[in-house]
Amino acid sequence: MSVIRQLFTRRMLICVFTGFSSGLPLYLLFNLLPAWLRSEHVDLKTIGLFALIQFPYTWKFVWSPLLDRYALPMMGRRRGWMAMTQIGLLFLIAAMGGFSPESKLSAIAWCAALLAVLSATQDIVLDAYRRELLADSELGLGNAVHVNAYRVAGLVPGSLSLILADFLPWREVFAITSLFMLPGLIMTLLVSEPRRALPPKTLREAVVEPFHEFIARNGWHSALLILAFLLFYKLGDSMCTSLATPFYLDMGYSRMDIGLIAKNAGLWPAVIGGMLGGLLMVRIGINRALWLFGAVQIIAIFGFAWLASIGHHSDIDMTARMQLGLVIGLEALGVGLGTVAFVAFIARTTHPAYTATQFALFTSLMAMPRTFANAASGWLVESMGWRGFFVLCAILAVPGMLLLFRVAPWHEQTE
C-alpha cells in the first residue's frame, strides 16, 4: 500500500513530465526524422549518416559540470536551464519542418544537430533535478515513472506525427509535434527549485572531482571494465533499431501501419517490461537481471532477422501486421527489461556526491556506440541486406554479455 501512496504524489507527477519532455526530442530524431527523409526519397546512406547528429548525447558529460557550477540569471540553477532548453526545443522543432529535404538537407542537418545539443543539455539538468527532488527511498520508483513517461513520449513523433503526415504537410506536422514540449515547460514554471544539493564552489571542483572519485574508487582496471561494459551492453540492441522506420517502409508497410501497429506494439511491452524488470530485480538482484535481460535482448534481435527473411510485402494483410506486431513487441519487451537493469546498474555505480556529472558521463558512454555504429548502419544494410545486418547486430551484442563475468558476476549478490 505504501508503494501505491508514493506513486500518487506530486513528486511522481513531476517525474511524468520530466520523462515526457526528455523523450520527445530524442524520439523525434530517432523515428520522425528518418521517416520524413525516407518519404522524401533520401537514400539510406545519408539517413544513416544523420545518426552523427546524436553526437551531443555521447559527449554531454563534457559540459555537464558547467550546469552544476553556473546558474542562469532567473529561475534558479536547475529550473533556469530547464526552461531555456525547453523553449529552444519548442521553436526549433517547429522551424525544422519548414525546410525541404530535397533542397535544404544541410539546413535540416544543422537544425537537427542543434536540437540534439539542446535535448542532451535538457537531459543533464532533468536528471540532476530529479535526483535532488526525490528522497533516496523514492529513487527507484521515480526513475521507473520517468523512464515509462519517456517511452510514452515516443507515441507523439513515432505514431501520432506519422499518422498526421498522411493528411497534413510536413511543416504542419512538425509544428503540432513541437507543441508537446509545452507540458514540460509549464511544469518547469510551476515547480520550485530543489535545495538538497550545494553547487560546486569552483569550476575545478565541478569538473575534476567526479572523475577522480570514480577512478580512485576501485582503481583504473575496474573503472575501465565498467566503462567498456557501458559501451557494449546495449550496442547490438540500439544498432538493430537505428533504422527501424526505414526498415518497416522497405518491407512494404505504410506510414499508417507503422503509426498504428509498430509504435504501439513497441510501447506497451516496453512499459510492461520495465515494470516487470523492476519487480524481478527485487528477487534476483541487479547482476542476474543483467544476464537474463541481456539474453532476451539478443533473442529479440533475431526476430528482426526473421522478419527480414520474409521479405517485402506487396499486400499488407492481417498476418503481415501480426508478424510485425509480434517482432516489435518482443524487441520492446527486451528493451524494457534490459534498460531498467542497465539504469539500476548505472545508479549503483554513481557516487551520491557527484550524481549529475557521473550520471551524464555514464549515459554518454551508453549513447556512444549508438552514435558511431548507427552512422554506418545505412552502409551496412546496403552492403549486407537487412537480414545480414540484423545477424551482425546480434553478434555485436555478445561482447557486452561477456563483460558481465567481470563487472556483474552471476553469483555475486550486490545490494
Residue pairs with C-beta under 8 A, 6 or more apart in sequence:
3 141
6 12
6 138
6 141
7 141
7 145
11 133
11 134
11 138
11 142
12 138
12 141
12 142
12 145
14 130
14 133
14 187
14 191
15 130
15 134
15 142
15 143
15 145
15 146
15 149
16 145
16 146
16 149
17 149
17 183
17 184
17 187
18 126
18 129
18 130
18 146
18 149
18 184
18 187
19 145
19 146
19 147
19 148
19 149
19 150
19 152
19 153
20 149
20 150
20 152
20 153
20 180
20 183
20 184
21 86
21 122
21 126
21 153
21 181
21 183
21 184
21 185
21 187
22 119
22 122
22 123
22 126
22 146
22 150
22 153
23 149
23 150
23 151
23 152
23 153
23 154
24 89
24 153
24 156
24 157
24 177
24 180
24 181
24 184
25 89
25 93
25 115
25 116
25 118
25 119
25 122
25 181
26 57
26 119
27 153
27 154
27 156
27 157
27 158
28 93
28 115
28 157
28 161
28 177
29 53
29 54
29 112
29 115
29 116
29 119
30 158
30 241
30 242
31 154
31 157
31 158
31 162
31 244
31 245
31 263
32 157
32 158
32 161
32 162
32 177
33 50
33 112
34 47
34 50
34 243
34 245
34 246
35 162
35 165
35 245
35 246
35 249
35 255
35 258
36 101
36 165
36 170
37 46
37 47
37 50
37 101
37 108
38 44
38 47
38 245
38 246
38 249
39 165
39 249
39 255
40 100
40 101
40 102
41 102
42 101
42 105
43 378
44 243
44 246
44 378
44 381
44 382
45 378
45 379
45 382
46 105
46 378
47 243
47 246
47 378
48 242
48 243
48 374
48 375
48 376
48 377
48 378
48 379
48 381
49 375
49 378
50 109
50 112
51 242
51 370
51 371
51 374
51 375
51 377
52 371
52 375
53 109
53 112
53 113
53 115
53 116
54 116
54 367
54 370
54 371
54 374
55 113
55 116
55 371
56 113
56 116
56 117
56 119
56 120
56 121
57 116
57 119
57 120
57 123
57 363
57 364
57 367
57 370
57 371
58 364
58 365
58 367
58 368
58 371
58 372
59 364
60 120
60 121
60 123
60 124
60 360
60 363
60 364
61 357
61 360
61 361
61 364
63 121
63 124
64 124
64 356
64 357
64 360
64 361
65 200
65 203
65 206
65 207
65 210
65 357
66 203
66 206
67 77
67 81
67 121
67 124
67 125
67 128
67 356
68 128
68 199
68 200
68 206
68 356
68 357
69 199
69 200
69 202
69 203
69 206
70 77
71 77
71 80
71 81
71 199
72 80
72 81
72 84
73 80
74 80
75 83
75 188
75 193
76 193
77 193
77 199
78 125
78 128
78 129
78 132
78 193
78 194
79 129
79 188
79 191
79 193
81 121
81 122
81 124
81 125
82 122
82 125
82 126
82 129
82 184
82 188
83 185
83 188
83 189
85 118
85 119
85 121
85 122
85 125
86 122
86 181
86 184
86 185
86 188
87 185
88 118
89 115
89 118
89 119
89 122
89 178
89 181
90 178
90 179
90 181
90 182
90 185
91 178
92 111
92 114
92 115
92 118
92 178
93 115
93 174
93 177
93 178
93 181
94 174
94 175
94 178
95 111
96 108
96 111
96 112
96 115
96 174
97 170
97 171
97 172
97 173
97 174
97 175
98 171
98 174
99 107
99 108
99 111
101 108
123 360
123 363
124 356
124 360
127 355
127 356
127 359
127 360
127 363
128 197
128 355
128 356
128 359
129 194
130 142
130 143
130 146
131 139
131 197
131 355
131 356
131 359
132 194
132 195
132 196
132 197
133 142
133 194
133 196
134 142
139 347
140 278
140 344
143 343
143 347
144 274
144 275
144 278
144 340
147 274
147 339
147 340
147 343
148 271
148 274
148 275
151 267
151 270
151 271
151 274
151 336
152 267
152 271
153 180
154 263
154 266
154 267
155 263
155 264
155 267
156 177
156 180
157 177
158 245
158 259
158 263
159 259
159 260
159 263
159 264
160 177
160 259
161 173
161 174
161 176
161 177
162 255
162 256
162 258
162 259
162 263
163 255
163 256
163 259
163 260
164 172
164 173
164 176
165 173
165 255
166 254
166 255
166 256
168 176
197 356
199 206
200 206
200 209
206 357
207 357
209 354
210 351
210 354
210 357
210 358
210 361
211 357
211 361
213 351
213 353
213 354
213 358
214 223
214 351
214 354
214 358
214 361
215 223
217 223
217 351
225 403
225 406
225 407
226 349
226 407
227 365
228 403
229 400
229 403
229 404
229 407
229 408
230 346
230 362
230 365
230 366
231 365
231 366
231 368
231 369
231 400
232 369
232 396
232 399
232 400
232 403
233 290
233 294
233 338
233 342
233 366
233 400
233 401
233 403
234 297
234 338
234 339
234 342
234 366
234 369
234 370
234 400
235 369
235 370
235 373
235 396
235 397
235 399
235 400
236 297
236 298
236 301
236 393
236 394
236 395
236 396
236 397
236 398
236 400
237 297
237 300
237 301
237 331
237 334
237 335
237 338
237 393
237 397
238 369
238 370
238 373
238 374
239 369
239 370
239 373
239 374
239 377
239 393
239 396
240 301
240 304
240 331
240 390
240 393
240 394
241 331
241 335
242 370
242 373
242 374
242 377
243 374
243 377
243 378
243 381
244 262
245 258
247 304
247 308
247 386
248 257
248 258
248 262
248 324
249 255
249 258
250 312
250 386
251 307
251 308
251 310
251 311
251 312
251 313
251 324
252 312
252 313
252 314
252 316
252 320
253 261
253 262
253 313
253 316
253 320
253 324
254 316
257 316
257 321
257 324
261 321
261 324
261 325
261 328
262 324
262 325
262 328
265 324
265 325
265 326
265 328
265 329
265 332
266 328
266 329
266 331
266 332
267 332
268 329
268 332
269 329
269 330
269 332
269 333
269 336
270 332
270 333
270 335
270 336
270 339
271 336
272 333
272 336
273 332
273 333
273 334
273 335
273 336
273 337
273 340
274 336
274 337
274 339
274 340
276 336
276 337
277 289
277 293
277 336
277 337
277 338
277 339
277 340
277 341
278 340
280 289
280 292
281 289
281 340
281 341
281 344
284 292
285 413
285 414
286 341
286 344
286 345
286 348
286 408
286 414
287 404
287 408
287 409
287 410
287 412
287 413
287 414
288 410
289 337
289 340
289 341
289 344
290 341
290 342
290 345
290 404
290 408
291 401
291 404
291 408
291 410
292 337
293 334
293 337
293 338
293 340
293 341
294 338
294 397
294 400
294 401
294 404
295 401
296 333
296 334
296 337
296 338
297 334
297 335
297 337
297 338
297 397
298 394
298 397
298 398
298 401
299 330
299 334
300 327
300 330
300 331
300 333
300 334
300 335
301 331
301 390
301 393
301 394
301 397
302 390
302 391
302 394
303 326
303 327
303 330
303 331
304 327
304 331
304 386
304 390
304 393
305 387
305 390
305 391
305 394
306 327
307 323
307 324
307 327
308 385
308 386
308 387
308 389
308 390
309 387
310 323
313 320
342 366
345 408
346 359
346 362
346 363
346 366
348 414
349 358
349 362
350 358
350 359
350 362
351 358
373 396
377 389
380 389
380 392
381 389
384 392
404 410
408 414
